[in-house]
């Protein structure tokens, strides 16, 4: 199995976990209206004329968070900063948070960093994306039969 396929499997698995957290957050009325599915529903409504049907938001959420981001993480795994899958996942989570805040939030009408919605939106989003990245890194390591904190490259500093 290629690293890209493993990344997609890990990405889809993590997206299921994040979906459950989104549903719990929504049921608990924690910052209602701030979640990836709403953003993707707005994007599908604005740019594809789908109406306010959240099924399209969920479909875009899984396509981007699960398949696209998973493929990017696995396929480019050696290029992400960090020496372990966990740290690579955290950096990847930060990267996709920037993409979400600079591309998807404005496309959905929330403005840069979703400041048009609230000041808490980018903070909550950063926490969610770092969690996504961390779990993605751990799941990816498991698929590679490695430990999440296993150092990938030899440590170049010689002890003195």
N, C-alpha and C positions, 0 to 999 in steps of 0.2 A: 504494500500500500504506500503511495507517495505521501510526502509531507503535506502537499496541498489537500489531498483527500482526508488525511488525518485532521488537518486544520478545519475542514468543512464539518467533519463529524463532531469535533470538539465545539465548533461554533454553533452548530444546531443544538447540541446538548446544553450548552450554556444559555442559549436563547430560550430554551424551554424553562430553565431555572429562573432567568430574568423575567420571563412572562408571568410565572407564578408570583414573583415579588411585585410586579406591576399590579396584578390583580389584588393582592393583599393590600398594597398601598392605596389602591383605589377604594377598596371596601372599607378601609379605615379612615378614609377622607383626609389622607395626608397629602397636602398640596394638590388638591384635585385639579386635573387639567394639565399637569406637568408629567407627561410620560411619552415614551417613544411612539407608542401606538397612536396617540392623539396627533403627534407631529406628522407621522406617516399618513394618517387619515386625512389631515388637512392638505398635505402635499398631493395625495391622490385626488382629492376633491378639486383643488385649485388647478392642477396641471393635467389631469386625466378626465375630469368631469364625472367622477364616480358618485357624487353625492356624499352625504355624511355617513356612509356605511363603513363601520369599523372593520369589517372583514377585509377590505382593501388595505387598511392600515396594518392589520395583523400580517397580511400577505407580504407587504413591503418590509415590515419589521423583520420577518423571518428571512426574506430574500437578502436583505442587506446585512443584518446582524449575524445571521447564521451562516449563510452561504458565502456572500462576498467577503465579509470581515474574516470569517474562518479561513477562506482560501488565501487571503492576504497574509494572515498571521502564519499559517503553515508554509505557504510558498516562499515567503520572505523571512522565515524564522531566523536565519543566520544574520540578517541585516538589522534586526531590532536590537537596541541597546540592552545590555545586561548579560550576565554570564549564566543565568539559570532560566528555566522556563517560567518560573514565577515572576522574576524581575522583567523578563521580556514581555510577559503578559501585562504587567503593570504599566510599562512604557507604551505598549500597544493600546491599552485602555485610555491612557492620556491622549494618544494620537487620535483615536476615534472620537473622544470627547471634543477635541478641537474641530474635527470634521463636523460633528453634530452641531456645535455652537456657531461655526462659521459658514456652514452650507445648509444643513437641514433646518435649523431653527429659523433663519431668515426666509427660506423657501416656504415654510409653513405659516409665515406671517408673524412670528414671534420676535423678529429682529435679531441683531447680533447678540450672541450669548443669551438669547431669550429674555433680554432685559425689558422688552415690551410686555412681558407677562409678569415677571416679578424678579426681585433681586435674589431670591432664594433659588430660582430655577437653575442657574449655572452651577451653584454649589451642590445641590442635590444631584444634578446630572453628573457632575464630576465624581461624586461618591459612587453613583451607580455604574459609571463607565470603568472606574478603577476596580470595582468589584467584578464586573464583567471580565476585565482583562486578567485579574488574578485567577479567577476560576477557569478561564480559558487556558491560561498557562499551566495550571495544575492538571486539567483534563488532557491537554495535549501531551504533557509529560507522561501521564498514565498510559495514553495510547502508544507512546514510544517505549513503554516499559522502563521508564526512568523515574527517578525521584524528582519532585518539583524544584528542590533546591540543589540538585546535582549540577556542579559547575561543568559547563560545556567545553571550554577551552582550557588548556593548561595555564596555571597561574604563572605569569612571566617574571614576577618579582622573586629574586633569590634571597632566601633568608641570610642575614649576616650575623 
